[in-house]
Amino acid sequence: MLKGSSGFYCYAIFEHTSNWPAMNISEARLAFKLNTDKFNYMAISDDIQRYMPSAADRDEPRGTALAYKEAVLLVNPEEPQFKGEVDDKYQYSLDNKDNVVHGWISSNHPNPMGFWVITPSNEFKSGGPMKRELTSHVGPTSLTMFLGTHYIGDDIVLNIGGGEYWKKVLGPVFIYLNSSPKHGDLRALWQDAKAQAQTEVSKWPYSFPKSPDFAKAGKRGSVTGRLMVRDRFMRKDDMPTRMAYIGLAAPGQPGSWATECKGYQFWTTATSCGSFTIGNVRAGVYNLYAWVPGVLGDYMYTCAVTVTPGCAIDLGDLVFLPPRSGPTLWEIGVPDGTAAEFFIPDVDPRYANRLFLHREK
């Protein structure tokens, strides 16, 4: 806790010494279970927020489990507004890149209070920017998922060999508490939490942790460059990789960052001319990876990138040669790391969460 701060910071340091046997870690998280009688409104993003049922509504006879235990049909909830809906914590997952702030509000309190989990950096999370993870859900529960196999499975389990030395700092994350003098002014609490989240992001890396294992700004470096795409079937000139995701992660193969969880990852997006700067990188040896929206394949800079404290590495112009056997005849979807443009059929109205019925698919 810091003086004058409306909240507290949490972090963990995991260490496996060289005289320990092999072990696996499939999940590591911070979990906060709030007072059911107070916190009843949950906010994940600007358009994913709502009043929530209670944990008791999920239990028999009020609720009926569906195909898997996390999905429950609310048959006779205490609040009739939830009757006939399906509650499922996986509906409230977010990509790491979007998971900056989420939490709960005690809307019935005369002075509503907010409880927020703020993640100022994803450098310590597994799977890169597109890894999807849990946030907040019925309980009321709020999570910070440091490591997790959700949506991927065993490929992202952290495997540590016998005699292997390993250490990783997870966090800090900031648990922020706010309040409003206006009853029912829930949006103001959410907007304040978002503003605080941006303040925390601007402070990263934090200067206050006492542990020498947390690398402060002076112990970090930066990597810059420009990434171009060379595809003569698309254009005769090299194309700038506008909005490409470019990152540093443990040495591996193209795309291996998506299941990497032992080390740290640092990501940014390229400018309109393909230039990029990855700042505040912990000292270490990395490969540089990228993918470009609209371009098939994964890029990897094959030379190791060794970051030292205070360094400013300029990689210059890099060229991505996407896989090609000839001109594109037809394609399904857009190679951008998402399934956003794919058709999603209308949900069976018997198994719906009304919050999502009218959102853009």
C-alpha positions in Angstrom: 0.0 0.0 0.0 1.2 3.5 -0.8 0.4 6.6 1.2 -2.5 8.5 -0.3 -3.4 5.7 -2.7 -7.0 4.4 -2.8 -6.1 0.8 -3.1 -3.3 -1.7 -2.8 -0.9 -3.5 -5.0 -0.4 -7.3 -5.3 2.3 -9.3 -6.9 3.9 -12.7 -6.6 7.4 -14.1 -7.3 7.5 -17.7 -8.4 10.8 -19.6 -8.0 11.9 -23.1 -8.8 15.4 -23.9 -7.5 17.9 -26.1 -9.3 17.6 -28.8 -6.7 13.9 -29.3 -7.1 12.1 -32.0 -9.1 10.1 -31.4 -12.3 6.7 -29.8 -11.9 3.9 -28.3 -13.9 1.8 -25.2 -13.3 -1.4 -25.0 -15.2 -3.0 -22.0 -13.4 -1.8 -19.1 -11.2 -4.2 -16.4 -10.3 -5.4 -13.9 -7.7 -9.0 -14.3 -6.7 -11.2 -11.8 -4.8 -14.6 -12.9 -3.5 -16.7 -9.8 -2.6 -19.7 -9.4 -0.3 -22.8 -10.8 -2.1 -25.1 -8.4 -0.3 -23.2 -5.3 -1.5 -21.7 -5.9 -4.9 -24.3 -6.6 -7.7 -23.2 -4.6 -10.7 -20.3 -5.8 -12.9 -18.3 -3.9 -15.5 -15.8 -5.5 -17.9 -15.8 -2.9 -20.7 -17.8 0.1 -21.9 -20.4 -2.2 -23.4 -20.1 -5.3 -21.2 -21.6 -4.3 -17.9 -24.8 -5.1 -16.1 -26.6 -6.0 -12.9 -25.7 -9.6 -12.1 -27.5 -12.6 -10.5 -26.2 -14.0 -7.3 -24.1 -17.1 -6.7 -27.1 -18.7 -5.0 -29.1 -18.3 -8.2 -26.8 -20.8 -9.9 -27.4 -23.5 -7.4 -30.3 -26.0 -7.5 -33.2 -25.5 -7.5 -32.8 -21.9 -8.6 -30.5 -22.9 -11.4 -29.9 -25.9 -13.7 -26.5 -26.7 -15.1 -26.3 -27.2 -18.8 -23.7 -28.9 -21.0 -20.9 -28.0 -18.6 -21.0 -26.9 -15.0 -20.0 -23.2 -15.7 -23.1 -22.7 -17.9 -26.3 -22.5 -15.8 -29.8 -21.7 -16.8 -31.4 -19.4 -14.2 -34.8 -21.1 -13.6 -36.1 -19.3 -10.5 -33.6 -16.6 -9.5 -34.2 -14.3 -6.5 -34.5 -11.4 -8.9 -37.1 -12.1 -11.6 -35.3 -10.0 -14.2 -32.7 -12.8 -14.6 -35.2 -15.6 -15.1 -34.6 -17.6 -18.3 -31.1 -16.3 -18.8 -27.9 -18.3 -18.9 -25.0 -17.3 -16.7 -21.5 -18.5 -17.7 -18.3 -16.9 -16.5 -16.6 -17.6 -19.9 -19.0 -15.0 -21.5 -17.0 -12.3 -19.7 -13.5 -13.3 -20.9 -11.2 -10.7 -22.6 -8.1 -10.8 -24.7 -5.0 -9.9 -22.6 -4.6 -6.7 -24.7 -8.0 -5.5 -23.7 -7.9 -6.7 -20.1 -6.8 -3.5 -18.3 -9.6 -2.9 -15.8 -12.7 -4.8 -14.6 -14.6 -5.2 -11.4 -17.8 -4.6 -9.4 -20.0 -1.8 -8.0 -22.1 -1.9 -4.9 -25.1 -0.2 -6.6 -27.5 -0.4 -3.6 -25.2 1.4 -1.2 -26.2 5.1 -0.5 -22.7 6.0 -1.7 -21.9 3.4 -4.4 -18.4 1.8 -4.1 -16.3 0.2 -6.8 -13.8 -2.6 -6.6 -11.5 -2.8 -9.6 -8.7 -5.0 -10.8 -6.2 -2.9 -12.8 -3.5 -4.6 -14.9 -1.0 -1.9 -16.0 1.1 -4.3 -18.1 0.7 -7.7 -19.6 4.4 -8.5 -19.7 4.1 -11.1 -17.1 1.0 -12.9 -18.5 1.2 -16.0 -20.7 0.2 -16.4 -24.3 0.7 -12.9 -25.7 -1.9 -10.1 -26.5 -4.6 -12.4 -28.0 -4.6 -14.9 -25.2 -8.2 -14.9 -23.8 -8.7 -15.1 -20.1 -11.3 -14.8 -17.3 -12.0 -11.5 -15.7 -14.9 -11.0 -13.3 -18.0 -13.2 -12.9 -20.9 -14.2 -10.6 -19.7 -14.6 -7.0 -19.1 -11.7 -6.9 -15.7 -12.7 -8.1 -12.8 -10.8 -9.7 -9.7 -12.5 -11.0 -6.2 -11.7 -12.2 -5.1 -14.7 -14.3 -1.3 -14.8 -14.4 -1.2 -18.3 -16.0 -4.1 -20.3 -17.3 -5.0 -23.0 -19.9 -8.4 -21.5 -20.8 -9.1 -21.7 -24.6 -5.8 -23.4 -25.3 -5.3 -26.4 -23.1 -2.2 -28.4 -22.2 0.0 -26.7 -24.8 0.3 -23.6 -22.5 0.9 -25.5 -19.2 4.1 -24.2 -17.6 6.5 -27.2 -17.6 9.6 -27.0 -15.4 12.2 -29.7 -15.7 14.0 -31.4 -12.8 17.0 -29.3 -11.8 15.9 -26.4 -13.9 16.2 -23.0 -12.3 13.3 -20.6 -13.0 12.0 -17.4 -11.5 9.3 -15.0 -12.6 7.7 -11.9 -11.2 3.9 -11.8 -11.6 2.5 -8.3 -11.3 2.1 -6.0 -9.6 -1.6 -5.4 -10.3 -3.5 -2.6 -8.6 -6.7 -3.2 -6.7 -8.5 0.2 -6.9 -11.4 1.3 -4.7 -13.6 4.3 -5.5 -16.9 5.7 -4.4 -19.5 8.2 -5.6 -21.7 10.6 -3.6 -24.5 10.1 -6.1 -26.7 7.0 -5.7 -27.1 5.2 -9.0 -24.2 7.0 -10.7 -22.5 3.8 -11.8 -21.0 5.1 -15.0 -19.1 7.7 -13.1 -17.4 5.0 -11.1 -16.5 3.1 -14.2 -15.1 6.2 -16.0 -13.1 7.0 -12.9 -11.7 3.4 -12.8 -10.7 3.6 -16.5 -8.9 6.9 -15.8 -7.1 5.4 -12.9 -6.1 2.4 -15.1 -4.5 4.8 -17.6 -2.7 6.5 -14.7 -1.3 3.1 -13.6 -0.2 2.3 -17.2 1.7 5.6 -17.4 3.6 4.7 -14.2 4.8 1.3 -15.5 7.3 0.0 -14.7 6.6 1.0 -11.1 9.4 2.5 -9.0 8.2 1.4 -5.6 8.7 -2.4 -5.4 11.5 -3.2 -3.1 12.3 -6.6 -4.5 15.4 -6.7 -6.7 13.6 -9.2 -8.9 11.3 -6.5 -10.2 13.1 -4.6 -13.0 12.7 -0.8 -12.7 13.0 1.5 -15.6 16.7 1.9 -15.3 17.2 -1.8 -15.7 15.3 -2.0 -18.9 16.0 -1.3 -22.6 14.1 -0.6 -25.8 14.0 -2.1 -29.3 13.0 -0.2 -32.5 12.8 -0.9 -36.2 10.5 -1.0 -39.2 8.7 -4.0 -40.5 7.8 -4.3 -44.2 5.9 -7.0 -46.1 7.3 -8.2 -49.4 4.6 -10.0 -51.4 4.8 -9.4 -55.2 1.4 -11.0 -55.7 -0.1 -8.2 -53.7 2.1 -5.2 -54.7 5.4 -4.6 -56.6 6.8 -2.6 -53.7 7.4 -3.5 -50.1 4.4 -2.7 -48.0 4.5 -1.1 -44.6 2.9 -3.3 -41.9 0.4 -0.8 -40.6 -1.1 -2.0 -37.3 1.0 -5.1 -37.2 1.4 -6.7 -33.8 5.1 -6.8 -33.0 6.6 -8.3 -29.9 9.5 -9.8 -28.0 9.2 -13.2 -26.4 11.3 -16.2 -25.5 13.3 -17.7 -28.3 11.3 -20.2 -30.3 9.6 -20.7 -33.6 7.3 -18.4 -35.6 4.1 -18.2 -33.5 5.5 -19.9 -30.5 4.8 -16.9 -28.3 1.1 -17.9 -28.3 1.8 -20.8 -26.0 4.9 -19.3 -24.2 4.5 -18.8 -20.4 7.9 -19.2 -18.7 9.2 -15.8 -19.7 8.1 -12.2 -20.3 6.5 -10.8 -23.4 6.5 -7.2 -24.7 4.2 -6.1 -27.5 3.3 -3.0 -29.5 1.6 -2.1 -32.8 3.3 -0.7 -35.8 2.6 2.8 -37.1 1.2 3.5 -40.5 4.7 3.3 -42.0 5.5 0.1 -40.2 7.8 1.6 -37.6 7.7 0.3 -34.0 9.2 0.9 -30.6 9.0 -1.7 -27.8 9.9 0.1 -24.6 10.6 -0.9 -21.0 11.9 -4.4 -21.9 13.4 -6.4 -19.2 17.0 -7.5 -19.7 17.2 -10.9 -21.5 17.4 -12.8 -24.7 14.4 -12.7 -27.0 13.2 -13.3 -30.5 11.1 -10.7 -32.3 7.8 -11.9 -33.6 5.0 -10.3 -35.6 1.8 -10.9 -37.4 0.2 -8.5 -39.9 -3.6 -8.1 -40.3 -4.5 -9.2 -43.8 -1.3 -11.1 -44.4 -1.0 -14.8 -44.0 1.6 -16.3 -41.7 3.8 -15.5 -38.7 7.0 -13.5 -38.8 10.1 -14.1 -36.7 13.4 -12.3 -36.7 15.8 -15.2 -36.7 18.6 -13.4 -34.9 18.5 -13.3 -31.1 17.7 -9.9 -29.6 19.8 -9.4 -26.4 18.4 -6.6 -24.3 20.6 -5.1 -21.6 19.9 -2.4 -19.0 19.6 1.0 -20.6 20.1 -0.2 -24.2 18.4 1.2 -27.2 18.6 -1.4 -30.0 17.7 -0.3 -33.6 17.0 -3.3 -35.8 16.6 -1.2 -38.9 14.3 -2.3 -41.7 13.0 -5.9 -41.4 11.2 -7.7 -44.3 8.5 -10.3 -43.9 8.1 -12.8 -46.7 4.7 -14.4 -46.2 4.2 -18.0 -47.4 3.1 -18.1 -51.0 2.7 -20.8 -53.7 1.0 -18.4 -56.2 -1.7 -15.8 -56.4 -4.6 -15.9 -54.1 -7.6 -17.6 -55.7 -10.0 -17.3 -52.8 -10.0 -17.2 -49.1 -12.2 -17.6 -46.1 -12.0 -14.9 -43.5 -9.2 -12.5 -42.9 -5.8 -13.6 -41.5 -5.6 -11.2 -38.5 -5.5 -13.4 -35.5 -9.3 -13.1 -34.8 -12.5 -14.7 -35.9 -14.3 -11.3 -35.9 -15.7 -11.5 -39.5 -17.0 -15.1 -39.2 -20.8 -15.7 -39.1 -22.2 -16.3 -35.7 -25.7 -17.8 -35.9 -28.5 -16.4 -33.7 -28.5 -17.9 -30.2 -31.2 -20.2 -29.1 -33.5 -17.8 -27.1 -33.9 -20.5 -24.5 -30.2 -20.2 -23.6 -29.4 -16.6 -23.9 -27.6 -13.9 -21.9 -29.7 -10.8 -22.8 -26.6 -8.5 -22.5 -25.2 -10.0 -25.7 -28.4 -10.4 -27.8 -28.1 -7.0 -29.4 -24.3 -6.6 -29.6 -22.6 -6.6 -32.9 -21.5 -10.2 -33.8 
